[in-house]
Amino acid sequence: MIIYPAIDMKDMACVRLTQGSYDRVTKYGEDPVKVALEWEAKGAQVLHLVDLDGARNGKRINQPVVERILKNVSIPVQLGGGIRDTVGVRTFLDLGVSQVIIGTAALRNKTWIREMLDEYGDRIVVSIDAIGGLIATDGWENVSDTRALDYIGELESYGLKRIVYTDIERDGMLGGPNFKMYGDLQQAVSLQIIASGGITTMEDVKRLKSMGLNGAIIGKALYNGNLDLEEVLKC
């Protein structure tokens, strides 16, 4: 199982949201590049970046920070947030992002996401952010009437290989992930699943690994000191 330290960017700083709320922001550093270098030094194999401004309004004001991170680290970087058109996908892949994560646009434009999967294959990851089992969009500010499990199955039929699944109600709460949902997903599809939201303890990490998940994104627990990245990687 791959461990992805998360770097969420808002106004070009490193922050974390609680339950996806832009009104509940905690800043963890003015310079996301410094944070990225720290995670790399601690042994991270890949970084998970999110442009929260892009996710909310489609404006990628944090792109200069992403470019600086790519120039300064030697490990792969995956990026999500506000990538909603072909130009955005190509721009970031050309800059050196290893995988782009598509969220809102994957739900709203099914023809386009199929085209991206046909062209870029496993360099495309879809982020499924859900609350009460329904997909949320626009930086989690709007909730659709689409059941996450239903659409994930549809995406698999398009040729998608990997998803990031976030239970918004667990995100930033340090209360543990939604193990039942990950179990249901594994029963329903054969996609590689990256868990996100609520991962807090070493026991959480071990249980996700024992379930056979492809990866785990860890954010607040690392920044608050509940988990130590080097210890997690040893696990």
Backbone torsions as a table, in degrees:
resi	resn	phi	psi	omega
1	MET	NA	131.7	-178.8
2	ILE	-87.6	134.4	176.2
3	ILE	-99.3	125.1	-179.1
4	TYR	-111.7	101.3	170.5
5	PRO	-64.1	134.7	-175.8
6	ALA	-96.2	137.5	172.1
7	ILE	-125.3	103.8	179.0
8	ASP	-96.0	130.6	-174.8
9	MET	-115.4	131.9	174.4
10	LYS	-141.8	128.7	-177.5
11	ASP	53.8	36.3	175.2
12	MET	67.0	19.4	175.0
13	ALA	-119.1	165.0	178.2
14	CYS	-92.4	120.0	-175.1
15	VAL	-136.5	172.1	168.1
16	ARG	-134.3	140.5	172.4
17	LEU	-98.7	155.6	173.3
18	THR	-105.9	121.2	-176.9
19	GLN	52.0	34.6	175.1
20	GLY	72.0	9.9	-176.0
21	SER	-87.6	124.9	177.9
22	TYR	-73.2	-7.9	175.4
23	ASP	-91.5	-5.1	-178.9
24	ARG	-124.1	73.1	-174.1
25	VAL	-107.6	132.7	172.9
26	THR	-117.9	125.1	180.0
27	LYS	-90.3	131.5	-178.6
28	TYR	-114.3	0.8	177.9
29	GLY	169.7	141.7	178.4
30	GLU	-75.5	-23.2	-173.1
31	ASP	-122.1	99.8	178.2
32	PRO	-61.2	-25.0	178.5
33	VAL	-64.5	-43.3	177.7
34	LYS	-60.6	-41.7	179.0
35	VAL	-63.5	-43.3	179.7
36	ALA	-60.4	-42.3	179.4
37	LEU	-66.2	-35.3	177.9
38	GLU	-65.5	-43.8	178.7
39	TRP	-65.7	-39.1	177.6
40	GLU	-62.8	-42.4	-179.6
41	ALA	-63.7	-28.4	179.3
42	LYS	-84.5	-0.1	173.5
43	GLY	108.8	6.4	179.4
44	ALA	-56.7	138.0	179.0
45	GLN	-93.2	-20.7	-179.7
46	VAL	-159.5	151.1	179.0
47	LEU	-114.1	146.0	177.8
48	HIS	-112.1	109.2	-178.8
49	LEU	-105.3	140.9	175.5
50	VAL	-131.8	126.4	173.5
51	ASP	-91.0	99.5	-175.6
52	LEU	-69.0	-33.2	176.7
53	ASP	-65.6	-42.5	177.7
54	GLY	-63.7	-41.5	179.7
55	ALA	-61.9	-35.4	-175.4
56	ARG	-78.3	-43.7	-172.6
57	ASN	-131.4	5.3	178.5
58	GLY	78.4	0.7	-179.6
59	LYS	-97.8	115.6	-172.3
60	ARG	-89.3	68.0	-177.5
61	ILE	-72.2	-15.5	179.8
62	ASN	-91.0	7.2	-179.1
63	GLN	-57.0	-40.5	177.6
64	PRO	-58.9	-34.7	178.4
65	VAL	-69.1	-41.7	177.3
66	VAL	-58.5	-44.4	-179.8
67	GLU	-61.8	-39.8	179.1
68	ARG	-67.2	-39.1	177.5
69	ILE	-62.1	-45.6	-179.2
70	LEU	-60.8	-34.0	-179.6
71	LYS	-76.4	-22.0	-172.1
72	ASN	-104.7	-19.3	179.6
73	VAL	-107.7	157.4	-179.3
74	SER	-109.6	-0.5	-179.4
75	ILE	-97.2	159.5	179.3
76	PRO	-62.2	151.2	179.6
77	VAL	-130.8	128.9	170.2
78	GLN	-106.9	146.7	-172.6
79	LEU	-136.2	135.2	173.2
80	GLY	-134.3	165.7	177.2
81	GLY	113.1	100.5	174.3
82	GLY	80.7	10.2	178.1
83	ILE	-89.9	99.1	-168.8
84	ARG	-127.7	8.1	178.4
85	ASP	-149.4	169.9	-176.5
86	THR	-63.3	-37.4	179.3
87	VAL	-61.0	-42.5	179.3
88	GLY	-63.8	-43.8	178.4
89	VAL	-59.9	-50.8	-177.8
90	ARG	-64.2	-39.2	-178.7
91	THR	-58.2	-50.3	-175.2
92	PHE	-74.9	-34.2	175.9
93	LEU	-66.0	-39.4	178.2
94	ASP	-67.0	-31.3	178.6
95	LEU	-71.3	-21.3	178.6
96	GLY	121.4	4.5	173.9
97	VAL	-64.6	132.7	-176.1
98	SER	-75.4	-36.3	178.7
99	GLN	-143.8	137.3	173.4
100	VAL	-102.5	141.2	-178.1
101	ILE	-108.2	123.3	-177.0
102	ILE	-111.7	131.1	-178.1
103	GLY	-116.3	-90.2	-175.5
104	THR	-52.2	-45.8	-175.9
105	ALA	-65.1	-27.8	179.4
106	ALA	-67.0	-30.1	179.0
107	LEU	-82.6	-38.1	-172.4
108	ARG	-85.2	-22.2	-176.5
109	ASN	-135.5	84.9	-174.8
110	LYS	-68.9	-34.1	177.4
111	THR	-62.5	-43.0	-178.3
112	TRP	-66.6	-43.3	-178.7
113	ILE	-64.6	-33.1	176.0
114	ARG	-65.7	-39.3	177.8
115	GLU	-63.9	-41.3	179.7
116	MET	-65.6	-39.8	178.2
117	LEU	-66.4	-38.5	177.8
118	ASP	-64.1	-38.0	-174.8
119	GLU	-83.8	-38.6	-171.1
120	TYR	-115.4	-6.3	173.5
121	GLY	57.1	-128.8	-173.2
122	ASP	-78.9	7.1	171.1
123	ARG	-82.3	-4.4	175.5
124	ILE	-104.2	125.0	174.6
125	VAL	-119.8	140.2	176.7
126	VAL	-106.3	133.2	178.0
127	SER	-96.3	120.9	176.1
128	ILE	-106.5	108.3	-179.9
129	ASP	-108.2	119.4	-170.4
130	ALA	-131.0	150.6	173.4
131	ILE	-134.3	123.6	-175.5
132	GLY	61.4	28.0	179.3
133	GLY	82.4	-1.3	179.5
134	LEU	-105.6	143.7	-176.5
135	ILE	-74.1	132.5	174.7
136	ALA	-101.3	151.2	-177.5
137	THR	-132.6	176.4	173.9
138	ASP	55.1	54.2	-179.7
139	GLY	65.6	30.3	175.7
140	TRP	75.1	9.3	-176.3
141	GLU	-85.0	-18.1	178.8
142	ASN	-125.8	143.6	179.6
143	VAL	-114.5	126.0	-180.0
144	SER	-82.7	-179.7	174.9
145	ASP	-103.7	18.2	-178.4
146	THR	-94.1	124.5	177.0
147	ARG	-70.9	130.9	-176.9
148	ALA	-57.3	-47.0	-177.4
149	LEU	-60.6	-39.1	179.7
150	ASP	-63.6	-46.4	-175.5
151	TYR	-73.7	-31.3	176.6
152	ILE	-61.8	-40.6	176.4
153	GLY	-62.2	-39.0	177.8
154	GLU	-65.0	-42.9	178.7
155	LEU	-61.3	-38.9	178.1
156	GLU	-61.1	-37.6	179.5
157	SER	-66.9	-20.9	176.7
158	TYR	-79.5	-12.6	-177.9
159	GLY	107.8	6.0	177.0
160	LEU	-63.3	140.4	-178.0
161	LYS	-107.7	-25.4	-171.6
162	ARG	-145.1	139.2	174.6
163	ILE	-127.0	154.9	164.4
164	VAL	-105.7	122.7	179.3
165	TYR	-113.2	121.4	179.3
166	THR	-117.6	125.4	170.8
167	ASP	-89.6	105.7	-172.6
168	ILE	-60.0	-36.2	-178.6
169	GLU	-64.8	-22.0	178.8
170	ARG	-92.5	-21.1	-170.3
171	ASP	-64.9	126.9	177.7
172	GLY	75.2	5.1	-176.1
173	MET	-96.2	-11.1	179.1
174	LEU	56.1	38.4	-178.1
175	GLY	-116.3	10.0	-178.9
176	GLY	95.5	152.7	179.9
177	PRO	-79.0	171.8	178.9
178	ASN	-87.9	82.2	-175.8
179	PHE	-61.1	-36.8	-178.5
180	LYS	-61.9	-42.6	-179.9
181	MET	-63.7	-40.4	179.4
182	TYR	-66.4	-35.4	175.2
183	GLY	-65.2	-42.2	177.7
184	ASP	-62.7	-40.1	178.6
185	LEU	-62.3	-43.4	-179.1
186	GLN	-65.2	-30.3	176.8
187	GLN	-73.8	-31.2	-171.9
188	ALA	-88.9	-32.6	-174.8
189	VAL	-137.2	166.8	177.8
190	SER	-109.8	15.2	178.3
191	LEU	-65.9	155.6	169.0
192	GLN	-75.4	130.3	-174.1
193	ILE	-115.4	125.9	173.3
194	ILE	-104.2	120.5	-177.9
195	ALA	-83.1	142.6	178.8
196	SER	-148.9	138.4	176.3
197	GLY	108.6	109.0	171.7
198	GLY	87.9	-0.5	-178.1
199	ILE	-68.8	118.6	-166.9
200	THR	-129.0	-36.0	-172.9
201	THR	-122.0	166.0	176.0
202	MET	-63.0	-32.3	177.7
203	GLU	-63.7	-38.6	175.8
204	ASP	-59.1	-46.6	-178.4
205	VAL	-62.2	-46.7	-178.8
206	LYS	-62.7	-39.1	-179.0
207	ARG	-67.7	-42.4	177.7
208	LEU	-62.1	-40.6	178.2
209	LYS	-63.8	-43.2	-178.8
210	SER	-66.0	-25.1	177.7
211	MET	-75.8	-15.3	178.6
212	GLY	88.4	22.0	178.1
213	LEU	-70.1	152.4	-177.0
214	ASN	-72.7	-34.6	-176.5
215	GLY	-162.0	169.5	177.9
216	ALA	-141.3	126.0	176.5
217	ILE	-94.0	126.0	-178.2
218	ILE	-122.1	128.7	-178.2
219	GLY	-122.5	-88.0	-171.6
220	LYS	-57.1	-37.6	-178.3
221	ALA	-62.6	-30.6	176.6
222	LEU	-75.7	-42.3	-176.8
223	TYR	-70.7	-32.2	-179.9
224	ASN	-85.8	-11.1	179.5
225	GLY	90.3	5.6	175.4
226	ASN	-64.0	-33.1	177.0
227	LEU	-127.2	145.1	174.6
228	ASP	-106.1	123.8	-173.6
229	LEU	-56.8	-42.5	-178.2
230	GLU	-63.4	-38.7	177.7
231	GLU	-68.4	-39.9	178.8
232	VAL	-61.6	-44.1	-178.0
233	LEU	-66.2	-33.7	175.6
234	LYS	-63.7	-37.8	178.1
235	CYS	-61.8	NA	NA
